[in-house]
Amino acid sequence: MATVFFWIASVLAVASALSILFVKKPTRALLALLVCMICLGVLYTLLHAYFVAIVHLIVYAGAVLVLFLFVIMLEGLGATTLPIQRRFSPLHLALTAAAGLIFSFFIVKILCSSKLPALQNAAGTVENLGKNLFTNYLLPFELVAVLILVGIFAAVSLIKPENKKS
């Protein structure tokens, strides 16, 4: 049953990713991106990476897509049709397909020839992630928090209008 869900989610993810490239309306491209993100969340769930799936759906399917929708609506592109002018020569398409096949061949060869270590059941749980984050990696975690805070202050200072008294 998991194999059936895998193939359905994979085909839907690839089809929606391709439709992002070829639809003319930005809102439809955004909906196709949403379908692609949900399918990727399903694939993460099938890999038993539940935390990654939830974070992926919250961050990408939630926050990033809402930001994209906000930009589309703010720019007034919701009802417009974007002209798609792509000039792909047969040579470009053949070279791209050949490069993709060669890359896929090497990836399959590497994955099939190497012996991957067996996964421990509890290695990727949220509990172990939290323990590692707050014990072994506490200093880098705090430094990233300070870096994010500095970035927020920099963004606010760049946006804030200057008061010029002249």
C-alpha positions as CSV (number, residue, x, y, z in Angstrom):
1,M,0.0,0.0,0.0
2,A,2.9,2.3,0.8
3,T,4.2,1.7,-2.7
4,V,1.0,2.8,-4.3
5,F,1.0,6.0,-2.2
6,F,4.6,6.6,-3.1
7,W,3.9,6.4,-6.9
8,I,0.8,8.5,-6.7
9,A,2.6,11.2,-4.7
10,S,5.6,11.0,-6.9
11,V,3.7,11.4,-10.2
12,L,1.6,14.2,-8.7
13,A,4.7,16.0,-7.5
14,V,6.4,15.8,-10.9
15,A,3.3,16.7,-12.8
16,S,2.6,19.7,-10.6
17,A,6.2,20.8,-10.7
18,L,6.0,20.7,-14.5
19,S,2.7,22.6,-14.5
20,I,4.3,25.4,-12.5
21,L,6.6,26.0,-15.5
22,F,3.9,25.8,-18.2
23,V,0.8,27.5,-16.8
24,K,0.2,31.1,-17.8
25,K,-1.6,32.4,-14.7
26,P,0.5,33.0,-11.6
27,T,-2.3,32.0,-9.2
28,R,-2.6,28.6,-11.0
29,A,1.2,28.2,-10.7
30,L,0.9,28.9,-7.0
31,L,-1.8,26.3,-6.6
32,A,0.4,23.8,-8.6
33,L,3.3,24.7,-6.2
34,L,1.0,23.9,-3.2
35,V,0.1,20.5,-4.7
36,C,3.8,19.8,-5.2
37,M,4.6,20.8,-1.6
38,I,1.8,18.6,-0.2
39,C,3.0,15.7,-2.3
40,L,6.5,16.2,-1.0
41,G,5.1,16.2,2.6
42,V,3.4,12.8,1.8
43,L,6.8,11.5,0.5
44,Y,8.5,12.6,3.8
45,T,5.7,10.8,5.7
46,L,6.2,7.6,3.8
47,L,9.9,7.8,4.7
48,H,8.8,8.0,8.4
49,A,10.3,11.5,8.7
50,Y,7.2,12.9,10.4
51,F,8.9,15.9,11.9
52,V,10.4,16.9,8.5
53,A,7.0,16.4,6.9
54,I,5.2,18.7,9.3
55,V,7.9,21.4,9.3
56,H,8.0,21.2,5.5
57,L,4.2,21.7,5.3
58,I,4.2,24.5,7.9
59,V,7.1,26.4,6.5
60,Y,6.8,25.9,2.8
61,A,3.2,25.1,2.1
62,G,2.1,27.6,4.8
63,A,4.4,30.6,5.2
64,V,6.3,30.7,1.9
65,L,3.2,30.1,-0.3
66,V,1.3,32.8,1.6
67,L,4.1,35.1,1.0
68,F,4.1,34.3,-2.7
69,L,0.3,34.8,-2.8
70,F,0.7,38.2,-1.1
71,V,3.3,39.3,-3.7
72,I,1.1,38.1,-6.5
73,M,-1.9,40.0,-5.2
74,L,0.1,43.1,-4.2
75,E,1.5,43.3,-7.7
76,G,-1.9,42.8,-9.3
77,L,-0.8,39.7,-11.2
78,G,-3.7,37.5,-10.0
79,A,-5.9,37.9,-13.1
80,T,-3.3,38.6,-15.6
81,T,-1.9,36.1,-18.1
82,L,1.9,36.0,-18.3
83,P,3.4,35.6,-21.7
84,I,5.4,32.5,-21.9
85,Q,8.2,32.9,-24.4
86,R,10.5,30.0,-24.2
87,R,12.8,29.2,-27.1
88,F,14.0,25.7,-26.6
89,S,15.9,24.3,-29.6
90,P,16.0,20.5,-30.1
91,L,19.7,20.7,-29.3
92,H,19.1,22.3,-25.9
93,L,16.4,19.7,-25.1
94,A,18.6,16.8,-26.1
95,L,21.6,18.1,-24.1
96,T,19.4,18.6,-21.0
97,A,17.9,15.1,-21.3
98,A,21.3,13.6,-21.8
99,A,22.7,15.4,-18.8
100,G,19.8,14.3,-16.7
101,L,20.2,10.7,-17.7
102,I,23.9,10.7,-17.0
103,F,23.3,12.3,-13.6
104,S,20.6,9.8,-12.8
105,F,22.8,6.9,-13.9
106,F,25.6,8.0,-11.6
107,I,23.3,8.6,-8.6
108,V,21.8,5.1,-9.1
109,K,25.3,3.6,-9.4
110,I,26.5,5.3,-6.3
111,L,23.5,4.3,-4.2
112,C,23.5,0.7,-5.4
113,S,27.2,0.2,-4.9
114,S,27.6,1.6,-1.5
115,K,26.3,0.0,1.7
116,L,24.2,2.4,3.6
117,P,24.3,2.1,7.4
118,A,21.1,0.7,9.0
119,L,18.9,3.3,10.6
120,Q,18.2,3.2,14.2
121,N,14.5,3.5,15.0
122,A,15.0,6.4,17.5
123,A,17.7,8.3,15.7
124,G,15.5,10.7,13.8
125,T,12.9,11.4,16.5
126,V,12.0,14.9,17.7
127,E,13.2,13.8,21.2
128,N,16.7,13.0,20.1
129,L,16.8,16.1,17.9
130,G,15.9,18.2,20.9
131,K,18.4,16.5,23.2
132,N,21.2,17.0,20.6
133,L,20.2,20.6,19.9
134,F,20.2,21.6,23.6
135,T,23.2,19.6,24.8
136,N,25.8,19.0,22.1
137,Y,24.9,21.9,19.8
138,L,23.8,24.6,22.3
139,L,26.4,27.2,21.4
140,P,25.8,27.0,17.7
141,F,22.0,27.1,18.4
142,E,22.4,30.3,20.5
143,L,24.7,31.9,17.9
144,V,22.2,31.2,15.1
145,A,19.5,32.8,17.3
146,V,21.7,36.0,17.8
147,L,22.4,36.0,14.0
148,I,18.7,35.9,13.2
149,L,18.0,38.7,15.7
150,V,20.8,40.8,14.1
151,G,19.2,40.1,10.7
152,I,15.8,41.2,11.9
153,F,17.3,44.5,13.2
154,A,19.1,45.1,10.0
155,A,15.9,44.5,7.9
156,V,13.9,46.8,10.1
157,S,16.6,49.5,9.9
158,L,16.7,49.2,6.1
159,I,12.9,49.5,5.8
160,K,12.4,52.3,8.3
161,P,12.2,55.7,6.6
162,E,14.7,58.3,7.6
163,N,13.4,61.5,9.2
164,K,15.2,64.4,7.5
165,K,14.7,67.8,9.0
166,S,15.5,70.4,6.4
